Amino acid sequence: MKTKQIVLASRPSGTPELSNFNTKEITLPELKEGEILLKGLFYSVDPYMRGKMNDKKSYTPPFKLDEPIDGGVVAEVVESKSGKFGKGDVVMGQLPWQELIITAEKGLKKIDANIAPASYYLGILGMPGLTAYIGFTEIGKPKAGETVVVSGAAGAVGTVVGQIAKLKGCKVIGIAGTDEKIAVMKEKFGYDEGINYKSTKDMNKAIQEHCPDGVDIYFDNVGGEVSDAVMSNLNFHARVPVCGQISLYNSKEVETGPRLQPILVTKSVLMQGFIVSNYQSLFEESSKQMAEWVKEGKLQSTETIIEGFDKLPEALLGLFKGDNTGKMIVKA
């Protein structure tokens, strides 16, 4: 049985290009006892994948050259020699970019598409949703009445952080790159205000105007000059969960920014970087809470869905151009 896979052909220098990827046709082996044959339905593309394209030590091993890229995948069981999953089950896991996949049952999770659409398990009910919930509640520790600023506010994590902040009784200001995204954030996700960083000449002044009482929690998804402006407006005992730095991922050289230590010291600020896998002990409880909010209609989701397995590289590169509102997903 033949299938297609997308591999990392070369490591990018700066912004990745389509030439860094290659599509190969392979022949799958016979299914062994305990294994499952899957057909990919939905594939997740996420900013962290850019770091894995570099041959550098990080919190997760880099992608290997000439081997398939892997990520979150929702798939249907086509054939099973496993006692845990049967034909027709819909599962999710960290799987290779292949149309058909043979894998062991370990690491797979059966999903309930009756709770929400299957693709939600790659977004609001998956890793991005858990990242938003855990990072915001465990590090941000919100209190009703506080002012929250979220950068990358129209992305997969940012749209969820803003909604949770509103559920916790906070005032929420989102930063994004288009007026259309600002409108969606306010109309669908309940953001109180939005700032278009691309059309705003003075971000520091804009933060001051939208946050006259200062910033209590800054959920940082982007880094760079946007974050510099927010950091200068932090309140005493502010908290800064650092989730991502997407504005810097493709930089060959990182510019020297403001020295943050004086702000952290004089205002007693907690600034903590995190990855959601640090908090695996909280996954079950957090997932249950997120599912309840989704079922109750308290959390909304939006997705940018690209049709076609072959579009995976294009979709990944689109993240760094801001092509997505909400979760970027490729539908096979």
HELIX and SHEET records of a PDB file:
HELIX    1   1 LEU A   18  ASN A   20  5                                   3    
HELIX    2   2 TYR A   48  LYS A   52  1                                   5    
HELIX    3   3 ALA A  118  LEU A  122  5                                   5    
HELIX    4   4 MET A  127  ILE A  134  1                                   8    
HELIX    5   5 GLY A  135  GLY A  140  3                                   6    
HELIX    6   6 GLY A  158  LEU A  167  1                                  10    
HELIX    7   7 ASP A  179  PHE A  189  1                                  11    
HELIX    8   8 MET A  203  HIS A  210  1                                   8    
HELIX    9   9 GLY A  224  MET A  231  1                                   8    
HELIX   10  10 GLN A  261  THR A  266  1                                   6    
HELIX   11  11 VAL A  276  LEU A  282  5                                   7    
HELIX   12  12 PHE A  283  LYS A  295  1                                  13    
HELIX   13  13 PHE A  309  LYS A  311  5                                   3    
HELIX   14  14 LEU A  312  LEU A  319  1                                   8    
SHEET    1   A 2 LYS A   2  LEU A   8  0                                        
SHEET    2   A 2 PHE A  21  THR A  27 -1                                        
SHEET    1   B 5 LEU A 100  ALA A 104  0                                        
SHEET    2   B 5 GLU A  35  SER A  44 -1                                        
SHEET    3   B 5 ASP A  70  SER A  80 -1                                        
SHEET    4   B 5 VAL A  90  PRO A  96 -1                                        
SHEET    5   B 5 LYS A 109  LYS A 110 -1                                        
SHEET    1   C 4 LEU A 100  ALA A 104  0                                        
SHEET    2   C 4 GLU A  35  SER A  44 -1                                        
SHEET    3   C 4 LYS A 327  LYS A 331 -1                                        
SHEET    4   C 4 GLU A 303  GLU A 307  1                                        
SHEET    1   D 6 GLU A 193  ASN A 196  0                                        
SHEET    2   D 6 LYS A 171  ALA A 176  1                                        
SHEET    3   D 6 THR A 147  SER A 151  1                                        
SHEET    4   D 6 VAL A 215  PHE A 219  1                                        
SHEET    5   D 6 LEU A 234  VAL A 242  1                                        
SHEET    6   D 6 LEU A 270  GLY A 273  1                                        
END                                                                             
